[in-house]
């Protein structure tokens, strides 16, 4: 029985040592990402995948989600995709490093069961439970997702992400496997944003933020969105340029436009070299708790044109609208429906003489008056 066990153990050892493809289907050896020039999975001295020169299989390896400009302390979720020139690959692997002059920068993590920390690198395979690189049906690409890199809490200078990937055939030995390599360099945005907040003040949105460091900073672009996807510039605030002191900034959005729905804001932080990064996203909800007139336009108005009335109503109602000239004569009398929240009401102004007029709106909450100049 013992002798039989010894033979079995010897067979297993011979199988593992004699098949570098099986060995590397576990977590790959550290230092094979190309961070050290020319040292990758194909020529790391271990003989993992030596059949072909790097990047010779008609494919590539790409990452999506890693920043070209990073914000200290921010975590970036990313994915890594291996593409091969033919749909005949069945096993996939990778390693990625983030370094500056050989020093690891930031930290990797992952919720992908087929990826784990490998020293300071992130690689395929599990660190705790033996796990092979993922196997698929024959195909030409594979994506490792749910990968994360967290930037250092202070500016550590440029970071180079070096990554190598293998598109293998799942056969014994290292023959027939293709290695792809690439790299990406990211620099720190020289603005450290301490806080960014949004509050409601007099039915306007007051944005305030604070920086603890600025190096070569240029300006902040304030951006707004109603769907948390498409953001538009609504203002610009100049930055201090260079500072190691706390700096406070603010911007008021005096036209939030919608009520009872979230309004989203973010900052685009731009330095003098054109590098750009974004703050976290904050949101607020304006409640239509009262009825009021936000404004009318155009004012002055030409006779016969349409007047637009920006009106906020606390409920659905019918408004009674009158236009009165400077002698007190009624020149227009109409009713118009208003919905709860923000309304843009269109009121056709009759052909009247130039002069000063008074727009009177009677709502469930009272009477509102606004001066109108016709010319």
C-alpha positions in Angstrom: 0.0 0.0 0.0 2.8 2.4 0.9 4.7 1.5 -2.2 1.6 2.2 -4.3 1.1 5.6 -2.7 4.8 6.4 -3.4 4.3 5.6 -7.1 1.2 7.8 -7.2 3.0 10.7 -5.6 5.9 10.4 -7.9 3.6 10.3 -10.9 1.9 13.5 -9.7 5.2 15.3 -9.2 6.5 14.3 -12.6 3.2 15.4 -14.2 3.3 18.8 -12.6 7.0 19.5 -13.1 7.0 18.2 -16.6 4.1 20.3 -17.7 4.8 24.0 -17.4 1.4 24.7 -18.9 -0.3 23.0 -16.0 2.0 24.7 -13.5 1.3 28.1 -14.9 -2.4 27.5 -15.0 -2.2 28.2 -11.3 -1.1 31.7 -10.3 1.7 32.7 -12.6 5.3 33.5 -11.3 5.7 37.1 -10.0 7.6 39.5 -12.2 6.3 38.2 -15.5 4.2 41.3 -16.5 6.8 43.1 -18.6 7.4 45.7 -15.9 11.0 44.6 -16.1 11.7 45.0 -19.8 11.5 41.8 -21.8 10.5 39.7 -18.8 7.1 38.2 -19.5 5.3 34.9 -19.3 7.3 33.7 -22.4 10.8 34.5 -21.2 10.8 34.6 -17.4 13.4 31.8 -17.2 10.7 29.3 -16.0 9.6 28.3 -19.5 5.9 28.9 -19.0 4.9 29.7 -22.6 7.8 29.7 -25.0 6.4 28.6 -28.3 5.9 32.0 -29.9 7.3 35.6 -29.6 5.2 38.0 -27.6 2.3 39.6 -29.4 2.7 37.3 -32.5 -0.8 35.7 -32.4 -2.8 38.4 -34.2 -4.4 39.6 -31.0 -3.8 41.9 -28.0 -4.5 42.5 -24.3 -6.3 45.7 -23.3 -7.6 47.2 -20.0 -10.7 49.3 -19.5 -11.3 51.5 -16.5 -7.8 52.3 -15.4 -7.1 56.0 -15.3 -4.6 57.9 -17.4 -4.8 60.5 -14.6 -5.5 59.2 -11.1 -6.8 60.9 -8.0 -4.9 59.9 -4.8 -6.9 57.5 -2.6 -9.6 56.7 -5.3 -10.4 53.1 -6.3 -10.8 52.3 -10.0 -12.7 49.2 -11.1 -11.3 47.8 -14.3 -11.4 44.8 -16.7 -8.8 43.1 -18.7 -9.6 41.6 -22.1 -7.4 39.1 -24.0 -8.1 38.8 -27.8 -6.5 36.3 -30.1 -6.3 36.1 -33.8 -8.3 32.9 -34.2 -11.2 31.4 -32.3 -9.2 28.4 -31.1 -8.2 29.4 -27.5 -9.6 27.5 -24.5 -7.5 28.6 -21.4 -6.8 32.2 -20.3 -4.5 33.9 -17.8 -3.0 37.3 -16.9 -0.8 39.3 -14.5 -0.7 43.0 -14.0 1.7 45.2 -12.0 1.6 48.9 -11.0 5.0 50.4 -10.4 7.2 53.5 -10.5 10.9 52.7 -11.0 10.4 49.2 -9.7 8.4 50.3 -6.6 4.8 49.0 -6.4 2.3 51.8 -6.4 -1.2 51.5 -5.0 -2.9 48.2 -4.3 -4.9 45.7 -6.3 -7.9 43.7 -5.2 -10.7 41.7 -6.9 -14.0 40.0 -6.4 -13.4 37.8 -9.4 -13.0 34.2 -8.2 -10.5 33.6 -11.0 -8.2 36.5 -9.9 -6.2 37.2 -6.7 -3.2 39.1 -5.3 0.1 37.7 -6.4 2.5 39.6 -4.2 2.0 43.2 -5.2 0.6 42.1 -8.6 -2.9 40.8 -9.6 -3.0 37.5 -11.5 -5.3 34.7 -12.5 -5.8 32.0 -10.0 -6.8 31.9 -6.3 -4.4 32.7 -3.5 -6.0 30.5 -0.9 -7.7 27.6 -2.7 -5.8 26.0 -5.7 -7.5 27.3 -8.8 -6.6 26.9 -12.4 -6.9 29.7 -15.0 -10.4 29.7 -16.5 -11.3 27.3 -19.2 -13.8 28.0 -22.0 -15.0 26.6 -25.2 -12.8 27.4 -28.2 -13.1 31.2 -28.7 -11.0 34.2 -29.6 -11.4 36.4 -26.5 -11.9 36.4 -22.8 -12.5 39.2 -20.2 -11.4 39.2 -16.5 -13.8 41.7 -14.8 -14.4 42.9 -11.3 -10.7 44.0 -10.9 -9.8 47.0 -8.8 -6.7 49.2 -8.4 -6.7 51.7 -5.5 -4.4 54.7 -6.0 -2.0 55.7 -3.2 -3.3 58.3 -0.7 -0.6 60.7 -1.8 0.9 61.6 -5.1 3.6 59.0 -5.9 4.3 60.3 -9.3 3.6 58.5 -12.6 2.4 54.9 -12.3 3.0 52.4 -15.1 0.6 49.5 -15.4 2.4 46.6 -17.1 0.3 43.5 -18.0 0.8 40.2 -19.8 -1.8 37.7 -20.8 -1.9 34.2 -22.1 -4.3 32.7 -24.7 -3.6 29.0 -24.3 -4.8 25.8 -25.9 -5.2 23.8 -22.6 -2.9 21.1 -23.7 0.0 19.6 -21.6 3.2 21.5 -21.9 3.9 25.1 -22.9 3.7 24.6 -26.7 1.0 26.3 -28.6 0.4 29.2 -26.1 0.4 32.8 -27.1 1.5 35.7 -24.9 0.3 39.3 -25.3 1.7 42.3 -23.4 0.9 46.0 -23.1 1.3 48.9 -20.6 -0.4 52.1 -19.6 1.1 55.1 -17.7 -1.0 57.2 -15.3 0.0 60.4 -13.6 -1.6 61.9 -10.5 -3.9 64.8 -10.9 -2.2 67.5 -8.7 -5.4 68.4 -6.9 -6.4 66.6 -3.7 -10.1 67.2 -3.2 -11.0 67.0 0.5 -14.7 67.6 0.3 -17.5 68.2 -2.2 -21.0 68.9 -1.1 -24.3 70.2 -2.4 -27.1 71.9 -0.4 -30.3 73.7 -1.2 -30.4 77.4 -0.4 -33.4 79.6 -1.4 -34.5 77.1 -4.1 -31.0 77.3 -5.6 -28.2 74.6 -5.3 -25.1 75.7 -3.5 -22.0 73.6 -4.4 -19.0 73.8 -2.1 -15.7 72.0 -2.2 -12.3 72.1 -0.5 -8.8 71.2 -1.6 -5.8 70.3 0.6 -3.2 70.4 -2.2 -3.0 72.0 -5.7 0.0 71.7 -8.0 -0.2 73.4 -11.4 -4.1 73.4 -11.2 -6.0 75.4 -13.7 -9.8 75.4 -13.1 -12.8 73.5 -12.0 -15.6 72.8 -14.5 -19.0 72.4 -12.7 -21.1 69.7 -14.4 -24.8 68.8 -14.0 -26.9 65.8 -15.0 -30.6 64.8 -14.6 -30.0 61.1 -15.4 -26.5 60.5 -13.7 -25.1 59.6 -17.2 -25.0 62.7 -19.4 -23.2 65.6 -17.7 -23.1 69.1 -19.1 -20.9 72.1 -18.1 -22.8 74.8 -16.3 -20.0 76.9 -14.9 -16.3 77.3 -14.3 -14.3 78.4 -11.2 -10.6 79.2 -11.4 -8.2 77.1 -9.3 -5.4 78.4 -7.1 -2.7 77.0 -9.2 -0.2 76.0 -6.5 -1.0 75.6 -2.9 -0.3 73.3 0.1 -3.0 75.1 2.2 -6.7 74.4 2.5 -8.6 76.2 -0.3 -12.4 76.7 -0.3 -14.5 77.1 -3.4 -18.2 77.5 -4.1 -20.7 77.8 -7.0 -24.4 78.4 -7.0 -26.7 76.8 -9.6 -29.5 79.4 -9.8 -31.4 77.4 -12.4 -31.8 73.8 -11.1 -34.8 73.4 -13.4 -36.5 70.3 -11.9 -38.3 69.5 -8.7 -39.1 66.2 -7.0 -36.3 64.4 -8.9 -32.5 64.0 -8.2 -30.2 66.5 -9.7 -26.6 65.3 -10.0 -23.4 67.3 -9.9 -19.7 66.6 -10.3 -16.5 68.5 -10.7 -14.1 68.2 -13.6 -10.7 69.1 -12.2 -8.3 70.4 -14.9 -4.6 71.2 -14.5 -2.6 73.6 -16.7 -1.3 70.7 -18.8 -4.9 69.7 -19.8 -5.0 66.6 -17.6 -8.5 66.1 -16.2 -10.1 64.0 -13.5 -13.6 63.9 -11.9 -14.8 64.2 -8.4 -17.4 62.0 -6.8 -21.0 62.6 -7.8 -23.4 64.3 -5.4 -27.1 64.8 -5.8 -30.0 66.8 -4.3 -33.8 66.8 -4.6 -35.7 70.1 -4.7 -39.1 69.7 -3.1 -42.0 71.7 -4.5 -43.2 72.7 -1.1 -44.5 76.1 -2.2 -45.8 77.9 -5.3 -43.6 80.7 -6.8 -42.6 82.4 -10.0 -39.0 81.8 -10.9 -38.9 84.2 -13.8 -40.3 85.2 -17.2 -38.5 85.5 -20.5 -37.9 87.2 -22.9 -38.3 90.5 -21.0 -38.5 92.9 -22.8 -40.9 91.2 -25.3 -42.1 92.2 -28.7 -45.9 92.5 -29.3 -47.4 89.3 -30.7 -44.7 87.1 -29.4 -44.9 84.3 -26.8 -43.9 84.9 -23.2 -42.4 81.9 -21.3 -43.2 81.7 -17.6 -41.0 79.6 -15.3 -43.5 78.6 -12.6 -43.1 76.2 -9.7 -46.3 74.7 -8.3 -46.8 72.7 -5.1 -49.7 70.8 -6.7 -51.7 70.4 -9.9 -53.9 73.4 -10.4 -55.5 75.8 -12.9 -53.9 79.3 -12.9 -55.8 82.4 -13.8 -53.5 84.7 -15.8 -54.1 88.4 -16.6 -52.0 91.0 -18.4 -52.7 94.6 -17.4 -51.3 97.8 -18.9 -50.0 100.8 -17.0 -53.4 102.4 -17.0 -55.0 99.4 -15.3 -56.7 98.1 -18.4 -57.1 94.4 -18.8 -55.5 93.4 -22.2 -55.4 89.6 -21.7 -57.3 87.2 -19.5 -56.8 83.4 -19.7 -56.5 80.2 -17.7 -53.7 77.7 -18.0 -53.0 74.3 -16.3 -49.9 73.9 -14.1 -48.5 70.6 -12.9 -46.9 69.9 -9.6 -43.2 70.9 -9.8 -41.6 73.0 -12.5 -43.6 74.3 -15.4 -42.6 76.4 -18.4 -45.9 78.1 -19.4 -46.3 79.7 -22.8 -48.5 82.8 -22.9 -49.2 84.5 -26.3 -49.1 88.2 -25.9 -51.5 90.1 -28.0 -50.6 93.0 -30.4 -50.4 95.7 -27.8 -48.6 99.1 -27.7 -45.1 99.4 -26.3 -44.9 100.1 -22.7 -44.9 98.7 -19.2 -47.3 95.9 -18.3 -48.1 93.8 -15.3 -48.4 90.0 -15.4 -50.8 88.7 -12.7 -51.0 85.0 -11.8 -53.7 83.8 -9.4 -52.9 80.4 -7.9 -54.3 78.3 -5.0 -51.6 79.9 -2.9 -52.3 83.5 -3.7 -51.5 86.2 -6.3 -48.1 86.7 -8.0 -47.2 89.7 -10.0 -44.3 90.4 -12.4 -43.4 93.5 -14.4 -43.2 93.0 -18.2 -41.8 95.5 -20.7 -43.2 95.4 -24.3 -41.3 97.2 -26.9 
